Amino acid sequence: MLTSTKAPIHPKLLSALIFAALTTAVVSSLGMLLVPTISHELGVEVSTGQWMLTVNLLVGAISTPIMGRLSDGPHKKRLLLTALVLVLLGSIVAATAPNFTVFLVGRALQGLTYGIVPVTIAMARRYLPEDQARLGISSLSVTVATGLGVGYPLTGILAHLFGFRFAFSCAALFLITAIAVVWRLVPEGPDEQAPRAPFDAPGALLVGAGLALLLVAISEGSHWGWLSPWTLGFFVGAIVVLAVWCLVELRVSHPLINLRVLRNPDVLVANGTAIGLGAAMYVGLSIVSFIAQSPVSTGYGLALPLFWAGFVMLPLSVGSFAANRLVRVISRRIRLRTLLLLGAGLVTTASLIMWLAHDELWEILIGMFAFGVGMGMTYAAMPALIARSVADIALGSAVSFNQVLRTVGGAFGSAVSGAVLAVHPGTDLHPTAGGINMALAIGAIACVAVFFVLVVYHLTSRWGKADKIPG
């Protein structure tokens, strides 16, 4: 790995990157708990309020591959600072929005948070020594799960005590500190060893349009009807545009995302796992959040106030943090494929627990902790598998594509759970217990399918080359 730069590397660079990634992960958690509150405050229906999640995912999915490709170039610090400033602007707009339309603009700018982690991973791989880079990639990869676990309780407390605008104002303050840390500790550019390849503008436009069509179809299909002309039209449009994008990417010299690396089995498995477990994760999070706040009269609700509802996600953060520490201990003695398999096994176990036992708060907390540990292990293994399989000059785009697939999987999981609940309405406007069980069952079955594929892959590749995390 190349590590020389024009300026000396600050000893706290890794801490700075982790802080920036964790801050934006916390900011990205603003939303799911607050849909009912913001819909009421800004005078829109809850179904319309769901667009605060949809527009955030849309911008995230479109911007992440672009940011990943740019992170392979010479202006890494400028890219990270620009993204943080735009997310800060979005937080300020959301905190001060006079109406829901302006609020959506703020949420759209906050969608850039999804691209921060791939950028920080590329910077860690570029600037840090080999042993620190290995640990850095592992730590940065789990910041998404850790940030959700921290952000949910924080959101619940602040919104309950001071209102949703104060929660977004605090997000702006967090981002100001992250900008200051990055400005002070991250090496100045440009990176003289980075390639000066032309930017693939057609590829960016095509993948952006294709992902936008796909995510709108997934997010709105339950409202329009899955077989309605609008939904089918968006799905067909997404397929056509993404197919054209694939043809373009395979023909250009410097593609936005090098699709040829997908022929590598490790990269293919990592990306497939990202979609499957991303979907299962958002099914679990959305349903558990709903259970926590639903009244006891539904037969499944815990009737927790907003102040306490966010704490249901805290074990997710604790579990992912513990998994990161565990990975550091065992990383030199365990194969990456085994680590990915163990993580997927824990996620599957957690999904089964939440499906079969969610009547008591302690059952949900145990399930969320196991979920966090499993996601922490898989999120550490996936970018490490990709990093050892692609060249440094393509790492940012390859990792960002994995992040895009997590986002698409999450959008699909959230949409599926919403569709299931929509067709199981109760008499009190809450979904029935049967709908809750069915949504959790779908998430658990998806996890079992991913785990089965990984078991087969593990058994068929066990006699291949050693794949411990280098260090």
C-alpha positions as CSV (number, residue, x, y, z in Angstrom):
1,M,0.0,0.0,0.0
2,L,1.2,3.5,-0.8
3,T,1.3,5.8,2.2
4,S,3.5,8.7,1.3
5,T,1.9,12.1,1.0
6,K,2.9,15.8,0.8
7,A,2.1,16.4,4.5
8,P,2.7,14.1,7.5
9,I,-0.1,11.9,8.6
10,H,-1.7,13.0,11.9
11,P,-1.7,10.2,14.5
12,K,-5.4,10.8,15.1
13,L,-6.4,10.5,11.5
14,L,-8.3,7.3,12.0
15,S,-10.2,8.7,15.0
16,A,-11.1,11.7,12.8
17,L,-12.5,9.6,10.0
18,I,-14.5,7.4,12.5
19,F,-15.9,10.5,14.1
20,A,-17.0,12.0,10.8
21,A,-18.5,8.7,9.6
22,L,-20.3,8.1,13.0
23,T,-21.6,11.7,13.1
24,T,-23.2,11.3,9.7
25,A,-24.6,7.9,10.5
26,V,-26.3,9.4,13.6
27,V,-27.7,12.2,11.3
28,S,-29.0,9.6,8.9
29,S,-31.0,8.0,11.7
30,L,-33.2,11.1,11.9
31,G,-36.4,10.2,10.3
32,M,-38.0,6.8,10.9
33,L,-39.2,7.6,14.5
34,L,-40.3,11.1,13.6
35,V,-42.6,10.4,10.6
36,P,-45.8,10.6,12.6
37,T,-44.6,13.7,14.6
38,I,-43.4,15.7,11.6
39,S,-46.5,14.8,9.5
40,H,-48.6,16.2,12.3
41,E,-46.4,19.3,12.9
42,L,-46.2,20.2,9.2
43,G,-49.8,19.3,8.4
44,V,-49.5,16.4,5.9
45,E,-50.8,12.9,5.9
46,V,-48.5,10.1,7.3
47,S,-48.4,8.5,3.8
48,T,-47.1,11.9,2.5
49,G,-44.7,12.1,5.4
50,Q,-43.1,8.9,4.3
51,W,-41.4,10.9,1.6
52,M,-39.0,12.2,4.2
53,L,-37.5,8.7,4.1
54,T,-37.9,8.1,0.4
55,V,-36.2,11.3,-0.8
56,N,-33.4,10.7,1.7
57,L,-32.8,7.2,0.2
58,L,-33.1,8.5,-3.3
59,V,-30.3,11.1,-2.9
60,G,-28.2,8.6,-1.0
61,A,-28.4,5.9,-3.6
62,I,-27.6,8.4,-6.4
63,S,-24.8,10.3,-4.7
64,T,-23.0,7.3,-3.1
65,P,-21.5,5.8,-6.3
66,I,-20.5,9.3,-7.5
67,M,-18.8,10.1,-4.2
68,G,-17.1,6.7,-4.2
69,R,-15.7,7.3,-7.6
70,L,-14.5,10.8,-6.7
71,S,-12.9,9.4,-3.6
72,D,-10.5,7.4,-5.8
73,G,-9.3,10.8,-7.2
74,P,-6.9,13.4,-5.9
75,H,-9.3,15.6,-4.0
76,K,-10.4,13.4,-1.1
77,K,-10.4,16.0,1.7
78,R,-12.2,18.5,-0.5
79,L,-14.9,15.9,-1.3
80,L,-15.4,14.9,2.3
81,L,-15.6,18.5,3.5
82,T,-18.0,19.5,0.7
83,A,-20.3,16.6,1.6
84,L,-20.3,17.4,5.3
85,V,-21.1,21.1,4.5
86,L,-24.0,20.1,2.3
87,V,-25.4,17.7,5.0
88,L,-25.0,20.6,7.5
89,L,-27.0,22.9,5.2
90,G,-29.7,20.2,4.9
91,S,-29.9,19.9,8.7
92,I,-30.3,23.7,9.0
93,V,-33.0,23.7,6.3
94,A,-34.9,20.9,7.9
95,A,-34.7,22.5,11.4
96,T,-36.1,25.8,10.1
97,A,-38.5,24.6,7.4
98,P,-41.8,26.6,7.3
99,N,-43.5,23.8,5.4
100,F,-43.1,20.2,4.3
101,T,-41.8,21.0,0.8
102,V,-38.9,23.0,2.2
103,F,-38.3,20.2,4.8
104,L,-38.0,17.7,2.0
105,V,-35.2,19.8,0.5
106,G,-33.3,19.5,3.8
107,R,-33.9,15.8,3.9
108,A,-32.6,15.4,0.4
109,L,-29.4,17.2,1.2
110,Q,-29.0,14.9,4.2
111,G,-29.1,12.0,1.9
112,L,-25.4,12.6,1.2
113,T,-24.7,11.0,4.5
114,Y,-24.9,7.6,2.8
115,G,-21.8,8.4,0.7
116,I,-19.6,9.4,3.6
117,V,-18.6,5.9,4.8
118,P,-17.2,4.8,1.4
119,V,-15.2,8.1,1.2
120,T,-13.7,7.6,4.7
121,I,-12.8,3.9,3.9
122,A,-11.0,5.0,0.7
123,M,-9.1,7.6,2.7
124,A,-8.1,5.1,5.4
125,R,-6.9,2.6,2.8
126,R,-4.9,5.4,1.1
127,Y,-3.3,7.2,4.0
128,L,-2.9,4.8,6.9
129,P,-0.3,2.0,7.4
130,E,-1.4,-1.5,6.6
131,D,-2.2,-2.6,10.1
132,Q,-4.1,0.6,10.9
133,A,-6.0,0.5,7.6
134,R,-7.2,-3.0,8.3
135,L,-8.7,-2.0,11.7
136,G,-9.9,1.3,10.2
137,I,-11.9,-0.3,7.5
138,S,-13.5,-2.7,10.0
139,S,-14.4,0.2,12.4
140,L,-15.7,2.5,9.6
141,S,-17.8,-0.3,8.2
142,V,-19.8,-0.8,11.4
143,T,-20.5,3.0,12.0
144,V,-23.8,2.7,10.1
145,A,-25.2,0.2,12.6
146,T,-23.6,1.9,15.5
147,G,-24.9,5.3,14.4
148,L,-28.4,4.0,14.1
149,G,-28.3,2.6,17.6
150,V,-27.0,5.9,19.0
151,G,-29.2,8.1,16.8
152,Y,-32.5,6.5,17.6
153,P,-32.5,7.1,21.4
154,L,-31.0,10.5,20.9
155,T,-33.7,11.4,18.4
156,G,-36.5,10.2,20.7
157,I,-35.2,12.1,23.7
158,L,-34.6,15.4,21.9
159,A,-37.8,15.3,19.9
160,H,-39.9,14.3,22.9
161,L,-38.5,17.0,25.2
162,F,-37.9,19.9,22.7
163,G,-39.5,19.0,19.4
164,F,-38.2,17.7,16.1
165,R,-36.7,21.0,15.1
166,F,-34.3,20.9,18.1
167,A,-33.3,17.4,17.1
168,F,-32.2,18.6,13.6
169,S,-30.5,21.7,15.2
170,C,-28.4,19.3,17.3
171,A,-27.5,17.4,14.2
172,A,-26.2,20.6,12.7
173,L,-24.0,21.2,15.8
174,F,-22.6,17.6,15.5
175,L,-21.8,18.3,11.9
176,I,-20.0,21.5,12.7
177,T,-17.7,19.6,15.0
178,A,-17.1,16.9,12.4
179,I,-16.2,19.5,9.8
180,A,-13.7,21.1,12.2
181,V,-12.1,17.7,13.0
182,V,-11.8,16.8,9.3
183,W,-10.4,20.3,8.5
184,R,-7.8,19.9,11.2
185,L,-6.7,16.3,11.0
186,V,-7.2,15.0,7.5
187,P,-4.2,15.4,5.1
188,E,-4.4,18.3,2.7
189,G,-4.8,17.6,-1.0
190,P,-4.4,17.0,-3.8
191,D,-3.2,13.4,-3.5
192,E,-0.3,13.2,-5.9
193,Q,-0.5,9.4,-6.2
194,A,-4.2,9.3,-7.2
195,P,-5.1,8.8,-10.8
196,R,-6.3,11.8,-12.9
197,A,-8.9,9.8,-14.8
198,P,-11.8,11.7,-16.5
199,F,-15.1,11.6,-14.6
200,D,-17.7,9.2,-16.2
201,A,-20.6,11.7,-16.5
202,P,-22.8,9.5,-18.7
203,G,-22.4,6.6,-16.3
204,A,-23.3,8.9,-13.3
205,L,-26.5,10.2,-15.1
206,L,-27.6,6.7,-16.1
207,V,-27.0,5.0,-12.7
208,G,-28.6,8.0,-11.0
209,A,-31.7,7.8,-13.2
210,G,-32.0,4.0,-12.9
211,L,-31.6,4.0,-9.1
212,A,-34.1,6.8,-8.8
213,L,-36.7,4.9,-10.9
214,L,-36.1,1.7,-8.9
215,L,-36.3,3.3,-5.5
216,V,-39.4,5.3,-6.3
217,A,-41.1,2.1,-7.5
218,I,-40.1,0.2,-4.4
219,S,-41.0,3.0,-2.0
220,E,-44.4,3.9,-3.6
221,G,-45.5,0.5,-4.9
222,S,-47.5,-0.2,-1.8
223,H,-49.4,3.1,-2.3
224,W,-49.9,2.9,-6.0
225,G,-50.5,-0.8,-6.1
226,W,-47.8,-3.3,-7.1
227,L,-49.5,-4.1,-10.4
228,S,-50.5,-0.5,-11.2
229,P,-49.3,1.1,-14.5
230,W,-47.2,3.6,-12.5
231,T,-45.4,1.0,-10.5
232,L,-44.8,-1.4,-13.5
233,G,-43.7,1.6,-15.6
234,F,-41.1,2.7,-13.1
235,F,-39.8,-0.9,-12.7
236,V,-39.5,-1.4,-16.4
237,G,-37.9,2.0,-16.8
238,A,-35.4,1.2,-14.1
239,I,-34.5,-2.1,-15.8
240,V,-34.0,-0.5,-19.2
241,V,-31.9,2.4,-17.9
242,L,-29.7,0.2,-15.6
243,A,-29.2,-2.2,-18.5
244,V,-28.0,0.6,-20.7
245,W,-25.8,1.8,-17.9
246,C,-24.2,-1.6,-17.6
247,L,-23.4,-1.6,-21.4
248,V,-21.9,1.9,-21.1
249,E,-19.8,1.0,-18.1
250,L,-18.4,-2.1,-19.8
251,R,-17.3,0.1,-22.8
252,V,-15.7,3.2,-21.3
253,S,-12.1,3.3,-20.2
254,H,-12.7,4.9,-16.8
255,P,-16.2,3.8,-15.6
256,L,-17.9,5.2,-12.6
257,I,-18.1,1.6,-11.2
258,N,-15.9,-1.1,-12.6
259,L,-18.5,-3.8,-13.2
260,R,-15.8,-6.3,-14.2
261,V,-14.7,-6.7,-10.6
262,L,-18.1,-8.4,-10.0
263,R,-16.7,-11.4,-11.7
264,N,-14.6,-11.9,-8.6
265,P,-16.5,-14.4,-6.4
266,D,-15.7,-12.6,-3.1
267,V,-16.9,-9.3,-4.5
268,L,-20.1,-10.9,-5.9
269,V,-20.8,-12.6,-2.5
270,A,-20.2,-9.4,-0.6
271,N,-22.6,-7.5,-2.8
272,G,-25.3,-10.2,-2.7
273,T,-25.0,-10.3,1.1
274,A,-25.3,-6.5,1.2
275,I,-28.7,-6.6,-0.7
276,G,-30.1,-9.5,1.3
277,L,-29.1,-8.5,4.8
278,G,-29.8,-4.8,4.0
279,A,-33.4,-5.7,3.3
280,A,-33.7,-7.9,6.4
281,M,-32.2,-5.2,8.6
282,Y,-34.7,-2.6,7.5
283,V,-37.6,-5.0,7.9
284,G,-36.5,-5.6,11.4
285,L,-35.9,-2.0,12.3
286,S,-39.1,-0.7,10.9
287,I,-41.3,-3.4,12.5
288,V,-39.6,-3.2,15.9
289,S,-40.0,0.6,15.9
290,F,-43.7,0.2,15.1
291,I,-44.1,-2.5,17.9
292,A,-42.4,-0.2,20.4
293,Q,-44.8,2.7,19.8
294,S,-48.1,0.9,19.2
295,P,-50.7,0.7,21.9
296,V,-51.2,-2.4,24.0
297,S,-54.7,-2.8,22.6
298,T,-53.2,-4.1,19.3
299,G,-52.1,-7.3,21.0
300,Y,-48.4,-6.7,20.1
301,G,-47.6,-3.1,21.0
302,L,-45.5,-2.0,23.9
303,A,-47.0,1.5,24.1
304,L,-43.6,3.2,24.7
305,P,-43.6,7.0,24.5
306,L,-41.3,8.6,21.9
307,F,-38.8,9.4,24.7
308,W,-38.2,5.7,25.3
309,A,-39.0,4.1,21.9
310,G,-35.6,5.0,20.5
311,F,-33.8,3.1,23.3
312,V,-35.1,-0.1,21.7
313,M,-32.4,0.4,19.1
314,L,-29.6,1.0,21.6
315,P,-28.6,-2.7,21.8
316,L,-28.1,-2.6,18.1
317,S,-25.3,0.0,18.6
318,V,-23.9,-1.9,21.6
319,G,-23.8,-5.1,19.6
320,S,-22.2,-3.6,16.5
321,F,-19.5,-1.9,18.7
322,A,-18.8,-5.2,20.5
323,A,-18.6,-7.0,17.2
324,N,-16.0,-4.5,16.0
325,R,-13.9,-5.1,19.1
326,L,-14.3,-8.9,18.6
327,V,-13.2,-8.7,14.9
328,R,-10.1,-6.9,16.0
329,V,-9.2,-9.8,18.3
330,I,-9.9,-12.6,16.0
331,S,-9.1,-11.0,12.6
332,R,-5.7,-12.6,12.3
333,R,-7.0,-16.1,13.1
334,I,-10.1,-16.4,11.1
335,R,-10.9,-16.3,7.4
336,L,-13.0,-13.5,6.0
337,R,-15.5,-15.9,4.5
338,T,-15.9,-17.5,7.9
339,L,-16.4,-14.1,9.5
340,L,-19.0,-13.2,6.9
341,L,-20.8,-16.6,7.5
342,L,-20.7,-16.2,11.3
343,G,-22.2,-12.7,11.1
344,A,-24.9,-13.8,8.7
345,G,-25.7,-16.7,11.1
346,L,-26.1,-14.2,14.0
347,V,-28.4,-11.9,11.9
348,T,-30.5,-15.0,10.9
349,T,-30.7,-16.0,14.6
350,A,-31.8,-12.5,15.6
351,S,-34.4,-12.3,12.9
352,L,-35.9,-15.7,14.0
353,I,-35.9,-14.5,17.6
354,M,-37.8,-11.3,16.7
355,W,-40.2,-13.2,14.5
356,L,-41.0,-15.9,17.1
357,A,-40.7,-13.9,20.4
358,H,-41.5,-10.2,20.4
359,D,-44.3,-10.0,23.0
360,E,-41.9,-8.7,25.7
361,L,-39.5,-5.8,25.7
362,W,-36.6,-8.0,26.9
363,E,-37.1,-10.4,24.0
364,I,-36.8,-7.5,21.5
365,L,-33.7,-6.1,23.2
366,I,-32.0,-9.5,23.0
367,G,-32.9,-9.8,19.3
368,M,-31.6,-6.3,18.6
369,F,-28.3,-7.0,20.4
370,A,-27.8,-10.2,18.3
371,F,-28.7,-8.3,15.2
372,G,-26.1,-5.6,16.0
373,V,-23.4,-8.2,16.6
374,G,-24.2,-10.0,13.4
375,M,-24.4,-6.8,11.3
376,G,-21.2,-5.6,12.8
377,M,-19.3,-8.7,11.8
378,T,-20.8,-8.8,8.2
379,Y,-20.2,-5.1,7.7
380,A,-16.6,-5.6,8.8
381,A,-16.1,-8.6,6.4
382,M,-17.8,-7.2,3.3
383,P,-15.5,-4.2,2.6
384,A,-12.4,-6.2,3.6
385,L,-13.3,-8.9,1.1
386,I,-13.7,-6.2,-1.6
387,A,-10.6,-4.4,-0.6
388,R,-8.4,-7.4,-1.0
389,S,-9.9,-8.2,-4.4
390,V,-9.7,-4.8,-6.2
391,A,-6.9,-2.4,-6.9
392,D,-6.5,0.6,-4.6
393,I,-7.4,3.0,-7.5
394,A,-10.9,1.4,-7.7
395,L,-11.5,0.8,-4.0
396,G,-13.7,3.8,-3.4
397,S,-16.1,3.0,-6.3
398,A,-16.2,-0.7,-5.4
399,V,-17.0,-0.1,-1.7
400,S,-19.5,2.7,-2.6
401,F,-21.3,0.2,-4.9
402,N,-21.6,-2.2,-2.0
403,Q,-23.1,0.7,0.1
404,V,-25.6,1.4,-2.8
405,L,-26.7,-2.2,-2.7
406,R,-27.2,-2.0,1.1
407,T,-29.4,1.1,0.5
408,V,-31.4,-0.5,-2.3
409,G,-31.9,-3.6,-0.1
410,G,-32.9,-1.4,2.8
411,A,-35.5,0.4,0.6
412,F,-36.8,-2.9,-0.6
413,G,-37.1,-4.3,2.9
414,S,-38.8,-1.1,4.2
415,A,-41.2,-1.1,1.3
416,V,-42.1,-4.8,1.7
417,S,-42.8,-4.5,5.4
418,G,-44.9,-1.4,4.7
419,A,-46.9,-3.2,2.0
420,V,-47.5,-6.2,4.2
421,L,-48.8,-4.0,7.0
422,A,-51.0,-2.0,4.6
423,V,-52.9,-5.1,3.6
424,H,-53.5,-6.2,7.2
425,P,-55.3,-3.2,8.7
426,G,-56.9,-3.5,12.1
427,T,-60.1,-1.8,13.4
428,D,-58.1,0.9,15.2
429,L,-56.0,1.9,12.1
430,H,-53.1,-0.1,13.4
431,P,-52.0,-3.3,11.5
432,T,-53.1,-6.6,12.9
433,A,-50.8,-9.0,14.8
434,G,-50.9,-11.3,11.8
435,G,-49.5,-8.5,9.6
436,I,-46.7,-7.9,12.1
437,N,-45.8,-11.6,12.2
438,M,-45.9,-11.9,8.4
439,A,-43.5,-9.0,7.9
440,L,-41.1,-10.4,10.5
441,A,-41.4,-13.8,8.9
442,I,-40.4,-12.4,5.5
443,G,-37.3,-10.8,7.1
444,A,-36.3,-14.0,8.8
445,I,-36.8,-16.1,5.6
446,A,-34.7,-13.7,3.7
447,C,-31.9,-14.1,6.3
448,V,-32.1,-17.8,6.1
449,A,-31.8,-17.7,2.3
450,V,-28.7,-15.5,2.5
451,F,-27.2,-17.7,5.2
452,F,-27.8,-20.9,3.1
453,V,-26.0,-19.3,0.1
454,L,-23.1,-18.3,2.3
455,V,-22.8,-21.8,3.7
456,V,-22.7,-23.3,0.2
457,Y,-20.1,-20.7,-0.8
458,H,-18.0,-21.4,2.3
459,L,-18.0,-25.2,1.8
460,T,-17.1,-24.9,-1.9
461,S,-14.3,-22.5,-1.3
462,R,-12.8,-23.9,1.9
463,W,-9.9,-25.4,0.1
464,G,-9.1,-22.2,-1.7
465,K,-6.5,-19.6,-0.8
466,A,-6.3,-18.3,2.8
467,D,-8.3,-15.2,3.3
468,K,-7.6,-13.9,6.7
469,I,-7.6,-10.2,7.1
470,P,-4.1,-9.0,6.3
471,G,-2.2,-7.5,9.2
